[in-house]
């Protein structure tokens, strides 16, 4: 028999559904901190994200990220900003209600779209041609770009598994 006395009811528990699972607090905290770190990393001045050559009369900054990657920075920043908002909402509600699950699904699909676009893009990291030629960087750079694309592919696989789990949780929470 269900005891519904006032002392047993959690005041933060959503009243819309009794099937909502509690959110482990580590998940939104890690997502919030990680998203904020990435937001700050992708929004620093361009001179901080390059290799500085000090052996020339004037310091020359050689960008590490390619122009193809930088063209996706607005979408990546939007994704990370939405992830910060969602993590904050998850910290506030502490239960996975249907609205949070739907927002997580939408964010995961948006992330998959960005990842697919990045896979179709050209090289994501680049160095100036003179450094690549003099320092034998071409093979290493190709390997780095291949490893980045493999990592993006594995991230897509993980996101698809996460989407399947969230759809299952959404169906269970709506029963």
Secondary structure by P-SEA (a helix, b strand, c coil): ccccccccccccccccccccccccaaaaaaaaaaaaaaaaaaccccccccccccccccbbbbbcccaaaaaaaaaaaaaaaaaaaaaaaaaaaccccaaaaaaaaaaaaaaaaaaaaaaaccccccccaaaaaaacaaaaaaaaaaaaaaaaaaaaaaaaaaaaaaaaaaaaaac
